[in-house]
């Protein structure tokens, strides 16, 4: 079984909440590969998080976990790409 690079888009409930949300994510997944911010309007930015995880249905379960974090309005799986062979 290989690995997948999974990208999630996390929209905060309010502007300025991204640092706290990122700290909560790090408690669940200590090995985040990449993060970036994306403007979505009205001073609110979404957090784009790339995580490498084992290939399988866990990505969808992880999306549900992200949606329960404090300060998260919405989290969605944007892409999942197999890496390695």
Backbone as numpy.savetxt, mean C-alpha at the origin, in Angstrom:
# Nx Ny Nz CAx CAy CAz Cx Cy Cz
7.30 -21.68 -6.10 6.45 -20.49 -6.10 7.34 -19.26 -6.10
7.01 -18.28 -6.93 7.80 -17.07 -7.04 7.29 -15.97 -6.14
7.70 -14.76 -6.48 7.28 -13.58 -5.73 6.57 -12.62 -6.66
5.80 -11.73 -6.08 5.14 -10.67 -6.84 5.45 -9.32 -6.23
5.60 -8.33 -7.10 5.71 -6.94 -6.66 4.31 -6.36 -6.74
3.77 -5.97 -5.60 2.39 -5.51 -5.53 2.39 -4.02 -5.20
1.62 -3.25 -5.96 1.51 -1.82 -5.73 0.11 -1.52 -5.20
0.08 -0.82 -4.06 -1.19 -0.40 -3.46 -1.27 1.11 -3.47
-2.47 1.63 -3.70 -2.74 3.07 -3.60 -3.57 3.28 -2.34
-3.05 4.11 -1.44 -3.72 4.34 -0.17 -4.13 5.81 -0.09
-5.41 6.05 0.05 -5.95 7.40 0.13 -6.28 7.69 1.59
-5.71 8.78 2.14 -5.97 9.10 3.55 -7.34 9.76 3.73
-7.81 9.72 4.97 -9.07 10.39 5.29 -8.91 11.91 5.28
-7.69 12.39 5.58 -7.45 13.83 5.61 -6.02 14.14 5.18
-5.80 15.37 4.72 -4.47 15.80 4.29 -3.50 15.72 5.46
-2.27 15.37 5.16 -1.24 15.33 6.19 -1.16 14.04 6.97
-1.98 13.06 6.65 -2.01 11.81 7.41 -1.05 10.74 6.89
-0.39 10.99 5.75 0.44 9.95 5.14 1.59 9.45 6.03
2.33 10.32 6.73 3.41 9.79 7.57 2.92 8.80 8.63
1.81 9.09 9.26 1.26 8.19 10.28 0.78 6.88 9.66
0.18 6.96 8.48 -0.28 5.76 7.79 0.91 4.89 7.39
1.96 5.51 6.89 3.15 4.76 6.50 3.76 4.04 7.70
3.77 4.66 8.85 4.29 4.01 10.07 3.44 2.80 10.44
2.14 2.90 10.27 1.24 1.77 10.54 1.50 0.63 9.56
1.75 0.97 8.30 2.04 -0.06 7.29 3.34 -0.78 7.63
4.34 -0.02 8.08 5.63 -0.61 8.44 5.51 -1.60 9.59
4.51 -1.44 10.44 4.27 -2.40 11.53 3.79 -3.74 10.97
3.08 -3.70 9.85 2.56 -4.91 9.22 3.59 -5.53 8.28
4.26 -4.67 7.49 5.23 -5.12 6.50 6.51 -4.31 6.68
7.51 -4.88 7.33 8.74 -4.12 7.57 9.59 -3.91 6.31
9.35 -4.68 5.26 10.20 -4.60 4.07 9.47 -3.98 2.88
9.14 -2.72 2.97 8.52 -2.00 1.87 9.60 -1.69 0.84
9.33 -1.98 -0.42 10.32 -1.77 -1.47 10.40 -0.31 -1.94
9.24 0.34 -2.04 9.22 1.69 -2.60 7.95 2.40 -2.14
8.07 3.70 -1.90 6.90 4.52 -1.63 6.99 5.80 -2.45
5.85 6.34 -2.79 5.79 7.64 -3.46 4.43 8.26 -3.16
4.32 9.54 -3.45 3.06 10.24 -3.23 2.49 10.67 -4.57
1.17 10.69 -4.64 0.48 11.08 -5.88 -0.60 12.09 -5.51
-0.57 13.27 -6.14 -1.61 14.28 -5.90 -2.95 13.78 -6.39
-3.98 13.93 -5.53 -5.32 13.54 -5.97 -6.30 14.71 -5.90
-5.87 15.84 -5.33 -6.71 17.04 -5.34 -7.03 17.57 -3.95
-7.31 18.87 -3.90 -7.69 19.55 -2.67 -6.65 19.38 -1.56
-5.36 19.33 -1.95 -4.28 19.21 -0.98 -4.09 17.81 -0.43
-4.83 16.85 -0.94 -4.71 15.47 -0.46 -3.85 14.69 -1.43
-2.94 13.90 -0.87 -2.07 13.05 -1.67 -2.33 11.60 -1.31
-2.23 10.74 -2.30 -2.34 9.29 -2.06 -0.93 8.75 -1.87
-0.83 7.69 -1.11 0.44 7.02 -0.89 0.48 5.78 -1.77
1.52 5.69 -2.59 1.73 4.52 -3.45 2.80 3.67 -2.77
2.48 2.41 -2.48 3.39 1.53 -1.75 3.63 0.27 -2.57
4.90 -0.06 -2.78 5.27 -1.29 -3.48 5.85 -2.27 -2.48
5.29 -3.48 -2.45 5.70 -4.53 -1.52 5.96 -5.79 -2.32
7.03 -6.50 -1.99 7.30 -7.80 -2.60 6.80 -8.87 -1.63
5.97 -9.77 -2.14 5.40 -10.83 -1.31 5.33 -12.13 -2.10
5.16 -13.25 -1.41 5.02 -14.53 -2.12 3.81 -14.51 -3.05
3.96 -15.16 -4.19 2.87 -15.26 -5.15 1.71 -16.04 -4.54
0.50 -15.53 -4.70 -0.67 -16.20 -4.15 -1.77 -15.18 -3.87
-2.83 -15.61 -3.22 -3.97 -14.73 -2.98 -3.77 -13.76 -1.81
-2.60 -13.77 -1.17 -2.38 -12.92 0.00 -2.49 -11.43 -0.29
-2.25 -11.02 -1.53 -2.30 -9.60 -1.87 -3.69 -9.03 -1.59
-4.73 -9.80 -1.88 -6.09 -9.31 -1.65 -6.39 -9.23 -0.15
-5.87 -10.18 0.61 -6.03 -10.14 2.06 -5.30 -8.96 2.65
-4.14 -8.64 2.07 -3.38 -7.50 2.56 -4.10 -6.19 2.26
-4.78 -6.13 1.13 -5.57 -4.95 0.79 -6.65 -4.71 1.86
-7.28 -5.77 2.32 -8.29 -5.65 3.37 -7.67 -5.13 4.66
-6.47 -5.60 5.00 -5.77 -5.11 6.20 -5.48 -3.61 6.09
-5.02 -3.18 4.92 -4.72 -1.77 4.72 -5.97 -0.91 4.91
-7.11 -1.40 4.46 -8.35 -0.64 4.59 -8.81 -0.49 6.03
-8.28 -1.28 6.95 -8.68 -1.17 8.36 -7.73 -0.29 9.17
-6.65 0.20 8.57 -5.70 1.03 9.30 -6.31 2.38 9.64
-5.95 2.94 10.81 -6.45 4.26 11.18 -6.00 5.32 10.18
-6.91 6.20 9.80 -6.60 7.29 8.89 -6.72 6.94 7.42
-7.00 5.68 7.10 -7.11 5.26 5.69 -8.57 5.37 5.25
-8.78 6.16 4.19 -10.11 6.26 3.61 -10.36 5.09 2.67
-9.31 4.77 1.87 -9.46 3.69 0.89 -8.07 3.17 0.50
-7.94 1.88 0.38 -6.72 1.26 -0.14 -7.12 0.32 -1.25
-6.39 0.36 -2.34 -6.71 -0.53 -3.45 -5.46 -1.08 -4.09
-5.55 -2.30 -4.57 -4.46 -2.95 -5.27 -4.43 -2.38 -6.69
-3.29 -1.80 -7.07 -3.16 -1.19 -8.39 -2.56 -2.17 -9.39
-1.52 -2.89 -8.97 -0.91 -3.86 -9.88 -0.19 -4.94 -9.10
-0.04 -6.09 -9.73 0.71 -7.22 -9.17 1.46 -7.86 -10.32
2.79 -7.81 -10.25 3.63 -8.33 -11.31 4.57 -9.39 -10.76
4.62 -10.54 -11.42 5.54 -11.59 -11.00 6.97 -11.15 -11.24
7.83 -11.49 -10.28 9.26 -11.20 -10.42 10.02 -12.49 -10.23
11.14 -12.63 -10.90 11.91 -13.85 -10.81 11.22 -14.98 -11.56
11.80 -16.14 -11.43 11.23 -17.32 -12.13 10.97 -18.41 -11.14
